[in-house]
Amino acid sequence: MMIKLTGDEKCPFHNEEGLCAIQKELGEKYLSFVCTSYPRKSMYYGNYVLSSCVVSCPHVLSMICSDEDSMSLENVLINKEKRDAFVDSSVDVINNPALKFRSVLFDFFYEILSDKSRSIETSIVLGAMAAQKLDEFIKQGKYDRIPDVIKALKPQLNNPAQIEKLEIVKPNLSLKANFSAGLLKLLKNASIYTNVFENGIPSEEKYNRGMEEFKKHFNGTPNYMRNIALNLYITNKMPYRDNAFSLFENYCYFVSEIAVIKFLLPAVAIHYVPVEEQIERAISFVDRSFTHNNENVKKILDYMKAFKCTSPAYLLGIIK
């Protein structure tokens, strides 16, 4: 069932104060499951439940981007299972034994993305390189080697020479613009295409002007993009968004949303005011196509393959 929103895209049960009339007049027990749990999202990782909030809610986005430590993991003892928690079924684990190490894999990639000693773009690509290497063992059926492979990968990923090489890569506007615009068009959200492109060609002048405008409003929040990436990593149930696809394919899906959001920032900043509010709104709409739509996983991965964006180098190109 679906609630039909009003003309200004608001819930018809909101009262004049913008509050939920059902909760106010009847109480929380009369709310639907979605209204009770949203924007919270939880899932099982081994012997613990990981809970977070999704950025499809603009207020959540505002909170995680205004607090530098908002995406730090915190351990809290729970007394009962959360009813909205997602858990791998026994069939999932049989079909993909690597899921036995879901919690180990989660911690590994979260650690890579959390490292503030390098840019978030470099961290993302290092994660892609790690996912590709782990897939080699997974495809050979060497699932039990996952912890050992992770241990061996850590010093390789932290190689200073490799990190420096990734940090100095110059941005490719044409690649990231065409990728993001095409993907948004595929998802029926093509406003970025009409606003940032001129006659089908990305406008470098517009992009640079948009970035300057974006920085005016968000320079005081240096971890803005890192916190968003960490949030998307959790809420997209990474490292396996969809168990039907490989570890690296799932990672590509995760990176594709970051790429679209990153390119969206200057596009929105140059066209809409107030900038902060409009950027939060735009990102929340994009996230609904990724985090809340399971049918889009195959569609987006097929798009990435057609775009030949299936290597760490290309992933760097669409997010740098």
Secondary structure, 3 states (H helix, E strand, C coil): CCCCCCCCCCCCCECCCCCEHHHHHHCHHHCCHHHHHCCEEEEEECCEEEEEECCCCHHHHHHHHHCCCCCCCCCCCCCCCCCCEECCCHHHHHHCHHHHHHHHHHHHHHHHHHCCCCCHHHHHHHHHHHHHHHHHHHHCCCHHHHHHHHHHHHHHHCCHHHHHHHHCCCCCHHHHHHHHHHHHHHCCCCHHHHHHEECCEECHHHHHHHHHHHHHHHCCCCCHHHHHHHHHHHHCCCCCCCCCCCHHHHHHHHHHHHHHHHHHHHHHHHHCCCHHHHHHHHHHHHHHHHCCCCCHHHHHHHHHHHCCCCCHHHHHHHHC
